[in-house]
């Protein structure tokens, strides 16, 4: 992603995904003022998670107003010198979020065809802007049992996108919610515009301390950075197989989400970002922090007002 200028970004989580889809939310959660702020902080791109139902009805037909929203987000980003990842955070029949009522995608040819058709339409509308836009096929495939089917679906989807937009960058992540170690399991035909993608919230007991939405976390437990063991050597080992896989396949590597929950001490947040940031930089891995605003991880939230400049330098 370095050669494309997607080096240091931030997620626009909660705007067109993981939200109530109200007009108030869609029109007002992120504005041009926010985009200008992100550019002013020195980021070079944003990642925009969007759910399929923003742009596609249950029957597969397209929602013109929704595509207009994506087009506006692209336009605002470019106006302020930012590139953009268009990330399909939820598709018909699958969501990484267990609270969503979506199922059947990996076993349904009909739902898969709807997925392909959506990406073909995205390719028609956005696929010529290869300098500023990258596509992310699907956010966070979950269980290991799905990886064989996901490899086949992803390969077919890439083929259909390429027939319309042969040079658009395409991000592809593995199972275990885009785990870094799981990048090795990706098995699709490579081309020079494919990018392997992973997310990093490790160690989870540190980055998600106090979280109430995952059974892996005791919401009462707290952990300092020093207790977490998350030094540079930790991240070197964690990313080593993904780096090796990317090098073997001649494919760039990208970290599409990484961050620390707002329950952690701000000084510890900076230490974590510093440690992981040095390793990402060393291996020329483009990255995108989670996230700009609210969503339990917001970089713009007032709790970080006293140390934000230091945090931004660490990212």
C-alpha positions in Angstrom: 0.0 0.0 0.0 3.0 2.3 0.4 3.4 2.7 -3.4 -0.3 3.7 -3.6 0.1 6.3 -0.8 -2.0 4.4 1.7 0.5 4.7 4.5 -1.2 6.2 7.6 -4.9 6.3 7.8 -7.9 6.3 10.1 -11.2 4.6 10.1 -14.6 6.3 9.7 -16.3 3.6 11.8 -19.9 4.1 12.9 -20.9 6.3 10.0 -22.3 4.0 7.3 -21.9 0.7 9.3 -22.5 -0.4 12.9 -25.1 2.3 13.2 -28.9 2.9 13.2 -28.9 4.0 9.5 -31.0 7.1 10.4 -30.8 10.1 8.2 -29.4 12.1 11.1 -26.6 9.6 11.5 -25.8 9.3 7.8 -26.0 13.1 7.2 -24.3 14.3 10.3 -21.9 11.8 12.0 -19.0 12.6 9.7 -18.9 16.0 8.0 -16.4 18.0 5.9 -15.1 19.5 9.1 -14.1 16.0 10.3 -12.4 15.1 7.0 -10.5 18.4 7.1 -9.4 17.6 10.7 -8.1 14.2 9.7 -6.1 15.7 6.8 -4.8 18.4 9.2 -3.6 15.7 11.6 -1.3 14.3 8.9 -3.2 11.2 7.8 -3.0 10.3 4.1 -6.2 8.2 3.8 -9.4 7.1 5.4 -11.1 3.7 5.5 -14.9 3.9 5.1 -16.8 0.9 6.4 -20.2 0.6 4.8 -22.9 -2.0 5.0 -24.5 -3.5 1.9 -28.0 -2.2 2.9 -26.7 1.4 2.4 -26.4 0.7 -1.4 -28.3 -2.6 -2.0 -31.8 -3.8 -1.2 -32.6 -7.3 0.1 -33.6 -8.3 -3.5 -30.2 -7.2 -4.8 -31.4 -4.0 -6.5 -29.3 -0.9 -5.9 -30.1 2.2 -3.8 -29.0 5.3 -5.7 -29.1 7.5 -2.7 -26.7 5.2 -0.9 -24.2 5.2 -3.8 -24.5 9.0 -3.7 -23.4 8.9 -0.1 -20.3 6.9 -1.1 -19.6 9.3 -3.9 -19.8 12.2 -1.6 -17.4 10.6 0.9 -14.9 9.9 -1.9 -15.3 13.5 -3.2 -14.8 15.1 0.2 -11.7 12.9 0.9 -10.1 13.8 -2.4 -10.9 17.5 -1.8 -8.7 17.4 1.3 -5.9 15.3 -0.2 -7.0 12.0 1.3 -7.3 8.6 -0.4 -10.0 6.2 0.6 -10.6 2.5 1.3 -14.2 1.4 0.5 -14.7 -1.4 2.9 -17.8 -3.7 2.7 -18.3 -4.2 6.4 -21.5 -6.4 6.1 -22.9 -8.2 3.1 -26.2 -9.9 2.6 -26.0 -13.2 4.6 -22.9 -12.4 6.6 -21.6 -10.1 9.3 -18.6 -10.4 11.6 -20.8 -9.0 14.4 -22.8 -11.8 16.1 -25.5 -9.4 17.0 -26.5 -9.0 13.3 -29.3 -11.1 11.8 -27.4 -12.2 8.7 -26.6 -15.8 7.8 -26.2 -18.2 4.9 -23.7 -16.3 2.7 -21.0 -18.9 2.5 -23.5 -21.6 1.5 -25.8 -19.7 -0.8 -25.0 -19.1 -4.5 -27.8 -16.6 -4.6 -26.3 -14.5 -1.8 -22.9 -14.8 -3.3 -24.2 -13.7 -6.7 -25.6 -10.6 -4.9 -22.2 -10.0 -3.4 -20.5 -10.2 -6.9 -23.1 -8.0 -8.4 -22.5 -5.3 -5.8 -18.8 -5.3 -6.4 -19.3 -5.2 -10.1 -21.4 -2.1 -9.6 -18.8 -0.6 -7.3 -16.2 -1.3 -10.0 -18.3 0.5 -12.6 -18.8 3.5 -10.4 -15.4 3.8 -8.7 -13.0 1.4 -10.3 -11.3 3.8 -12.7 -9.9 6.0 -9.9 -7.0 3.7 -9.1 -4.9 6.5 -7.6 -7.3 7.4 -4.8 -9.5 4.3 -4.1 -9.0 0.8 -2.9 -11.7 -1.8 -2.5 -12.0 -4.1 0.5 -14.1 -7.1 -0.4 -15.4 -8.1 3.1 -14.6 -7.2 6.7 -13.5 -9.9 9.0 -14.4 -13.5 8.0 -14.8 -15.2 11.3 -14.4 -19.0 11.7 -11.6 -21.1 10.3 -14.1 -23.5 8.8 -15.1 -20.8 6.3 -11.6 -20.1 4.8 -11.9 -22.7 2.0 -15.2 -21.3 0.8 -13.9 -17.7 1.3 -10.9 -18.3 -0.9 -13.1 -19.5 -3.7 -15.6 -16.7 -3.3 -12.9 -14.1 -3.1 -11.1 -15.4 -6.2 -14.4 -15.3 -8.2 -15.2 -11.8 -7.0 -11.8 -10.5 -7.9 -12.1 -12.0 -11.4 -15.4 -10.2 -11.9 -14.1 -6.9 -10.6 -11.1 -7.2 -12.8 -13.2 -7.6 -15.9 -14.5 -4.1 -15.3 -11.7 -2.4 -13.3 -8.5 -4.3 -14.1 -6.1 -2.1 -12.1 -8.1 -1.1 -8.9 -6.4 -2.1 -5.6 -8.2 -4.9 -3.8 -7.8 -5.7 -0.1 -8.2 -9.3 1.0 -8.2 -10.6 4.6 -8.3 -14.1 6.1 -10.3 -15.8 8.8 -10.2 -15.2 12.6 -11.5 -11.6 11.9 -8.6 -10.8 9.6 -6.0 -12.3 11.9 -2.3 -11.6 11.1 -1.3 -15.2 11.5 -4.1 -16.3 9.4 -2.9 -14.4 6.3 -1.0 -17.6 5.4 -4.3 -19.3 4.7 -5.2 -17.0 1.8 -5.1 -18.9 -1.5 -6.2 -16.8 -4.5 -4.5 -16.0 -7.8 -2.2 -13.0 -7.1 -1.8 -9.9 -9.3 0.1 -6.7 -8.8 -3.0 -4.9 -7.5 -3.9 -7.4 -4.8 -3.1 -6.4 -1.1 -3.2 -8.8 1.8 -5.0 -7.3 4.8 -5.0 -8.0 8.5 -6.3 -6.4 11.7 -4.5 -6.2 15.0 -6.1 -5.7 18.5 -3.5 -7.8 20.2 -3.1 -8.6 23.1 -6.9 -8.5 23.2 -7.0 -8.4 27.0 -5.1 -5.0 26.8 -6.8 -3.4 23.7 -10.3 -4.5 24.7 -10.1 -4.2 28.5 -13.5 -3.3 29.9 -15.3 -4.4 26.8 -18.8 -5.8 27.4 -19.5 -7.3 23.9 -17.1 -10.2 23.8 -17.0 -13.3 26.1 -13.2 -13.3 25.8 -13.0 -10.3 28.1 -13.8 -9.9 31.8 -15.2 -6.3 31.7 -13.9 -5.7 35.3 -10.3 -6.6 34.5 -7.7 -4.0 33.7 -4.2 -4.4 32.3 -1.3 -2.0 32.0 0.9 -1.8 28.9 3.8 -3.3 30.8 1.7 -6.2 32.0 0.4 -6.8 28.4 3.8 -7.9 27.0 3.1 -6.0 23.8 6.7 -4.8 23.0 8.2 -4.6 19.5 9.4 -8.3 19.7 5.8 -9.3 20.4 4.6 -7.7 17.2 7.5 -8.9 15.1 6.6 -12.5 16.0 2.9 -11.9 15.5 3.4 -10.4 12.0 6.2 -12.7 10.9 4.2 -15.3 8.9 2.1 -12.6 7.2 5.3 -10.7 6.2 6.8 -13.9 4.9 3.6 -14.8 2.9 3.4 -11.4 1.4 7.0 -11.5 0.4 6.7 -15.0 -1.2 3.6 -13.9 -3.2 4.9 -10.5 -4.1 1.9 -8.8 -2.5 1.9 -5.7 -0.3 0.6 -6.0 3.3 -1.8 -3.7 5.0 -3.2 -3.4 8.6 -6.8 -2.1 8.1 -7.7 -1.8 11.8 -5.6 -1.4 15.0 -6.3 0.4 18.2 -7.0 0.5 21.9 -10.3 0.9 23.8 -11.1 4.1 25.6 -11.0 2.3 29.0 -7.2 2.1 28.8 -4.9 4.7 30.3 -4.0 7.3 27.6 -0.3 7.0 28.4 -0.6 3.2 27.8 -2.4 3.8 24.6 0.5 5.8 23.3 3.0 3.1 24.3 1.0 0.5 22.5 0.7 2.6 19.3 4.5 3.4 19.5 5.4 -0.3 19.7 3.2 -1.6 16.9 3.9 1.5 14.8 7.6 0.9 14.8 7.1 -2.6 13.5 4.5 -1.6 10.9 6.9 1.1 9.7 9.9 -1.2 9.6 8.1 -3.7 7.3 6.4 -0.9 5.2 2.9 -2.1 6.2 0.3 0.6 5.5 -2.1 1.0 8.4 -5.4 2.5 9.4 -6.3 3.2 13.1 -9.6 2.3 14.6 -11.1 4.8 14.8 -11.7 8.6 14.3 -14.7 9.1 16.4 -16.6 7.4 19.3 -17.1 3.6 18.8 -15.2 3.0 22.1 -11.9 3.8 20.3 -12.2 7.4 19.1 -9.0 9.3 18.5 -10.9 12.5 18.4 -12.6 11.9 21.8 -11.9 14.5 24.6 -10.1 12.0 26.8 -7.1 12.3 24.5 -7.1 16.1 24.3 -4.0 16.4 26.5 -1.9 13.9 24.6 -3.2 13.7 21.1 -0.2 15.2 19.4 2.1 12.7 21.0 -0.3 9.9 20.0 -0.5 11.1 16.4 3.3 11.0 16.2 3.3 7.4 17.5 0.8 6.1 15.0 
